[in-house]
Amino acid sequence: MKSISSTIGFLKRNLEATAASEGMDWLGIQVGKIKADKGSMKLFLSFSQASRHFTKNPLNLSNQDLQEAGEIRTGFSPKNWTSLQTARVLLVLEALSEDSEKWLGDIEKLFESADIHEQEALYAALPIYPFQEKFVKRAAEGLRSNMTSVFDAIALNNPYPSDYLAEQAWNQMVLKAIFMQRPLYPIIGIDQRLNSNLAKTLVDYVHERWSANRNVIPELWRFVTPFVDDEIVGLLKKVWENGDTLEKSAVGLTCYHSENPAAKGLLDKYPEIRNKIEKGEIGWEQIGKDYEAKN
């Protein structure tokens, strides 16, 4: 990860492109007050008052900006950040001083007192904070939230969970995303964090859903791909026989990438889907987006 000063420069440059000059002037004054303040009150006040000076309009980052964000931290993508969110994150980063314990304590207090929108900003910025390992418990706490936007700020388009959550916490995050009907393709690091425990749990989940005559989100099949056994082959076969086009595309991807001969044999019966996969016309992101549009 690049230095905090580089991160601040990147965020400030992109904020200036969308925010009013009066807002940027206010931000500069607040940063000066925060740095001069031996306590924490200036940070807390400015963090709360930022909504008076910045809007919830998106940053409108270019592809080049997003590439630069990925260079700051692999997987970091503030493509959905707003001006207000960015201003708040800048205040937090600018408050960093040599007294790291004080800064960490201040951030924890902000997390504890923040409203929904403030929590969104704080959690989405997890991948660019210093002392990354200090925020593992905080990330896990945020994922227990019943507020969809707060959960999304951590789970989606955020590399922090993949890099730092233990397997159990990671699995719980994925399961909750499925229960909440959240899109799965924006979860960063999926293929690196696939594991047999999660696959077994999802197989049980499929049985439960089907017993209740309910479908499962097509993206679910991505998580069982390396662990296809006879039982999973039986499930895939049922989707081939009874699923809609989108569901068949999903299990087609699972069969295509699986090492199980029986799974590959199932795909051989559907050459049109195999051809689309090989041409790149079927992929997990597209399946996820199509499912969102459909529902």
C-alpha positions as CSV (number, residue, x, y, z in Angstrom):
1,M,0.0,0.0,0.0
2,K,1.2,3.5,-0.8
3,S,1.9,6.1,1.8
4,I,-1.0,8.0,3.5
5,S,0.2,11.2,1.9
6,S,-0.2,9.7,-1.6
7,T,-3.7,8.4,-0.6
8,I,-4.7,11.9,0.7
9,G,-3.4,13.5,-2.5
10,F,-5.4,11.1,-4.7
11,L,-8.6,11.7,-2.7
12,K,-8.2,15.4,-2.5
13,R,-7.5,15.8,-6.2
14,N,-10.6,13.8,-7.2
15,L,-12.8,15.6,-4.6
16,E,-11.7,19.0,-6.0
17,A,-13.0,17.9,-9.4
18,T,-16.6,17.6,-8.1
19,A,-16.9,19.6,-4.9
20,A,-17.6,23.4,-4.7
21,S,-14.6,25.6,-4.0
22,E,-16.3,26.8,-0.8
23,G,-16.4,23.2,0.5
24,M,-12.7,22.7,-0.3
25,D,-11.9,25.9,1.5
26,W,-13.8,24.7,4.6
27,L,-12.1,21.4,4.4
28,G,-8.6,23.0,4.4
29,I,-9.5,25.1,7.4
30,Q,-10.8,22.1,9.3
31,V,-7.6,20.1,8.6
32,G,-5.5,22.9,10.0
33,K,-7.7,23.0,13.1
34,I,-7.5,19.2,13.6
35,K,-3.7,19.2,13.3
36,A,-3.4,22.1,15.8
37,D,-5.8,20.5,18.2
38,K,-4.2,18.4,21.0
39,G,-7.5,16.8,21.7
40,S,-10.1,15.2,19.4
41,M,-13.0,17.6,19.4
42,K,-12.1,19.3,16.1
43,L,-12.0,16.0,14.3
44,F,-15.4,14.9,15.8
45,L,-17.1,18.2,15.0
46,S,-15.8,18.5,11.4
47,F,-16.6,14.9,10.6
48,S,-20.2,15.6,11.6
49,Q,-20.4,19.0,10.0
50,A,-19.1,17.9,6.6
51,S,-22.6,17.2,5.4
52,R,-23.2,21.0,5.4
53,H,-20.4,21.5,2.9
54,F,-20.4,18.5,0.6
55,T,-23.0,16.7,-1.4
56,K,-23.8,13.0,-2.0
57,N,-23.0,13.4,-5.6
58,P,-20.6,10.7,-6.9
59,L,-16.9,11.4,-7.6
60,N,-17.3,10.3,-11.3
61,L,-13.9,8.7,-11.4
62,S,-12.3,7.9,-14.8
63,N,-10.8,4.5,-15.7
64,Q,-7.4,6.1,-15.1
65,D,-8.4,7.3,-11.6
66,L,-9.6,3.8,-10.8
67,Q,-6.4,2.3,-12.0
68,E,-4.5,4.7,-9.7
69,A,-6.7,3.7,-6.8
70,G,-5.7,0.1,-7.4
71,E,-2.1,1.2,-7.3
72,I,-2.7,2.8,-3.9
73,R,-4.0,-0.5,-2.6
74,T,-4.7,-3.6,-4.6
75,G,-8.4,-4.0,-4.9
76,F,-9.2,-0.5,-3.7
77,S,-12.0,1.0,-5.8
78,P,-13.8,4.1,-4.6
79,K,-16.0,4.1,-7.8
80,N,-19.2,4.4,-5.7
81,W,-17.9,7.0,-3.3
82,T,-19.6,10.4,-2.9
83,S,-18.1,13.8,-2.3
84,L,-19.3,13.8,1.3
85,Q,-17.9,10.4,1.9
86,T,-14.6,11.3,0.5
87,A,-14.4,14.5,2.6
88,R,-15.0,12.6,5.7
89,V,-12.3,10.0,4.9
90,L,-9.9,12.9,4.2
91,L,-10.6,14.4,7.6
92,V,-9.9,11.0,9.3
93,L,-6.6,10.5,7.4
94,E,-5.5,14.0,7.9
95,A,-6.0,13.5,11.7
96,L,-3.2,10.9,11.7
97,S,-0.3,12.0,13.9
98,E,2.7,10.4,15.6
99,D,0.4,9.4,18.4
100,S,-1.1,6.4,16.6
101,E,-2.9,5.1,19.7
102,K,-4.8,8.3,20.0
103,W,-5.8,8.2,16.4
104,L,-7.0,4.6,16.6
105,G,-9.0,5.5,19.7
106,D,-10.5,8.5,17.9
107,I,-11.5,6.3,14.9
108,E,-13.1,3.8,17.2
109,K,-15.1,6.6,18.9
110,L,-16.3,7.8,15.4
111,F,-17.4,4.3,14.6
112,E,-19.4,4.0,17.8
113,S,-21.2,7.3,17.4
114,A,-21.6,7.5,13.6
115,D,-24.9,7.5,11.9
116,I,-25.6,5.3,8.9
117,H,-24.0,7.5,6.3
118,E,-21.0,8.2,8.5
119,Q,-20.5,4.5,9.1
120,E,-20.6,3.9,5.3
121,A,-17.7,6.3,4.9
122,L,-15.7,4.8,7.7
123,Y,-16.1,1.2,6.7
124,A,-15.6,1.7,3.0
125,A,-12.2,3.3,3.8
126,L,-11.0,0.2,5.8
127,P,-8.5,-0.7,3.0
128,I,-6.7,2.6,3.1
129,Y,-6.2,3.1,6.8
130,P,-2.8,2.6,8.4
131,F,-2.4,-0.2,11.0
132,Q,-4.7,-2.5,8.9
133,E,-4.5,-5.4,11.4
134,K,-6.1,-3.2,14.1
135,F,-9.4,-3.1,12.3
136,V,-10.3,-6.8,12.0
137,K,-12.7,-6.9,15.0
138,R,-14.2,-3.6,13.8
139,A,-14.8,-5.0,10.3
140,A,-16.4,-8.2,11.8
141,E,-18.6,-6.0,14.0
142,G,-19.8,-3.9,11.0
143,L,-20.7,-7.1,9.1
144,R,-23.2,-7.9,11.8
145,S,-25.1,-4.8,10.9
146,N,-28.7,-5.2,9.7
147,M,-28.3,-2.0,7.7
148,T,-27.7,-3.0,4.1
149,S,-25.7,0.0,3.1
150,V,-23.3,-0.5,6.0
151,F,-22.9,-4.2,5.2
152,D,-22.3,-3.4,1.6
153,A,-19.6,-0.8,2.5
154,I,-17.5,-3.6,4.0
155,A,-18.5,-6.7,1.9
156,L,-18.7,-5.2,-1.6
157,N,-16.0,-3.5,-3.6
158,N,-13.7,-3.7,-0.6
159,P,-10.5,-5.8,-0.4
160,Y,-10.2,-5.6,3.4
161,P,-12.4,-8.7,4.2
162,S,-10.5,-10.9,1.7
163,D,-7.1,-9.8,3.1
164,Y,-7.8,-9.9,6.8
165,L,-10.9,-11.9,7.8
166,A,-10.4,-15.4,9.2
167,E,-12.2,-18.2,7.3
168,Q,-15.1,-18.4,9.6
169,A,-15.8,-14.6,9.5
170,W,-15.3,-14.6,5.7
171,N,-17.8,-17.5,5.3
172,Q,-20.3,-15.8,7.5
173,M,-20.0,-12.6,5.4
174,V,-20.7,-14.6,2.2
175,L,-23.6,-16.4,3.7
176,K,-25.1,-13.2,5.0
177,A,-24.7,-11.6,1.5
178,I,-26.7,-14.5,0.1
179,F,-29.4,-14.3,2.8
180,M,-29.7,-10.6,2.2
181,Q,-29.9,-11.1,-1.6
182,R,-26.9,-8.9,-2.2
183,P,-24.9,-9.2,-5.4
184,L,-21.9,-11.5,-5.0
185,Y,-19.7,-10.5,-7.9
186,P,-18.6,-7.2,-6.2
187,I,-17.1,-9.2,-3.3
188,I,-13.3,-8.9,-3.9
189,G,-11.1,-12.0,-3.6
190,I,-13.8,-14.6,-4.0
191,D,-11.7,-17.1,-6.0
192,Q,-8.8,-16.8,-3.6
193,R,-11.0,-17.4,-0.5
194,L,-13.0,-20.4,-1.8
195,N,-13.0,-23.1,0.9
196,S,-14.6,-26.5,1.5
197,N,-16.4,-25.5,4.7
198,L,-18.3,-22.8,2.8
199,A,-19.0,-25.1,0.0
200,K,-20.5,-27.7,2.4
201,T,-22.7,-25.1,4.0
202,L,-23.9,-23.9,0.7
203,V,-24.8,-27.4,-0.4
204,D,-27.0,-27.7,2.8
205,Y,-28.5,-24.4,2.0
206,V,-29.4,-25.5,-1.5
207,H,-31.2,-28.6,-0.2
208,E,-33.1,-26.4,2.3
209,R,-34.2,-23.9,-0.3
210,W,-35.2,-26.6,-2.8
211,S,-37.2,-28.4,-0.1
212,A,-39.2,-25.2,0.4
213,N,-39.6,-24.9,-3.4
214,R,-37.4,-21.8,-3.5
215,N,-34.6,-21.1,-5.9
216,V,-31.1,-20.0,-5.0
217,I,-29.1,-17.1,-6.3
218,P,-27.2,-18.3,-9.4
219,E,-23.9,-16.8,-8.3
220,L,-23.9,-19.3,-5.4
221,W,-22.6,-22.0,-7.7
222,R,-19.3,-20.2,-8.0
223,F,-18.4,-21.0,-4.4
224,V,-18.6,-24.8,-4.9
225,T,-16.6,-25.0,-8.1
226,P,-13.3,-26.5,-6.8
227,F,-15.2,-28.9,-4.5
228,V,-17.6,-30.6,-6.9
229,D,-18.3,-34.2,-5.8
230,D,-21.0,-36.7,-6.6
231,E,-23.5,-34.9,-4.5
232,I,-22.9,-31.6,-6.1
233,V,-22.9,-33.1,-9.6
234,G,-26.4,-34.3,-8.7
235,L,-27.4,-30.8,-7.8
236,L,-25.9,-29.4,-10.9
237,K,-27.8,-32.0,-13.0
238,K,-31.1,-30.8,-11.5
239,V,-30.4,-27.2,-12.5
240,W,-29.6,-28.4,-16.0
241,E,-32.9,-30.2,-16.1
242,N,-35.1,-27.6,-14.4
243,G,-33.3,-24.3,-14.3
244,D,-33.9,-21.1,-16.4
245,T,-31.3,-19.8,-18.8
246,L,-29.5,-17.8,-16.2
247,E,-29.2,-20.7,-13.8
248,K,-28.0,-23.0,-16.5
249,S,-25.3,-20.4,-17.4
250,A,-24.2,-20.3,-13.8
251,V,-23.9,-24.1,-13.4
252,G,-22.3,-24.1,-16.9
253,L,-19.5,-22.0,-15.5
254,T,-19.1,-24.3,-12.5
255,C,-18.9,-27.3,-14.7
256,Y,-16.5,-25.6,-17.1
257,H,-14.0,-24.7,-14.3
258,S,-14.5,-27.8,-12.3
259,E,-11.9,-30.6,-12.4
260,N,-14.7,-33.2,-11.9
261,P,-15.1,-35.4,-15.0
262,A,-18.8,-35.9,-14.4
263,A,-19.4,-32.1,-14.2
264,K,-17.5,-31.6,-17.4
265,G,-19.6,-34.3,-19.0
266,L,-22.8,-32.4,-18.1
267,L,-21.5,-29.4,-19.9
268,D,-20.8,-31.4,-23.0
269,K,-24.5,-31.8,-23.4
270,Y,-24.9,-28.1,-23.8
271,P,-22.4,-27.0,-26.4
272,E,-24.0,-23.6,-27.0
273,I,-23.4,-22.6,-23.3
274,R,-19.8,-23.9,-23.5
275,N,-19.2,-21.8,-26.7
276,K,-20.5,-18.7,-24.9
277,I,-18.2,-19.4,-21.9
278,E,-15.2,-19.8,-24.2
279,K,-16.0,-16.6,-26.0
280,G,-16.3,-14.7,-22.7
281,E,-20.0,-14.1,-23.2
282,I,-20.8,-15.8,-19.9
283,G,-19.0,-14.8,-16.8
284,W,-19.8,-14.4,-13.1
285,E,-20.1,-10.7,-13.1
286,Q,-22.5,-10.7,-16.0
287,I,-24.6,-13.4,-14.4
288,G,-24.7,-11.3,-11.2
289,K,-25.8,-8.2,-13.1
290,D,-28.4,-10.1,-15.1
291,Y,-29.8,-11.5,-11.9
292,E,-30.0,-8.0,-10.3
293,A,-31.8,-6.7,-13.4
294,K,-34.2,-9.6,-13.3
295,N,-35.1,-9.2,-9.7
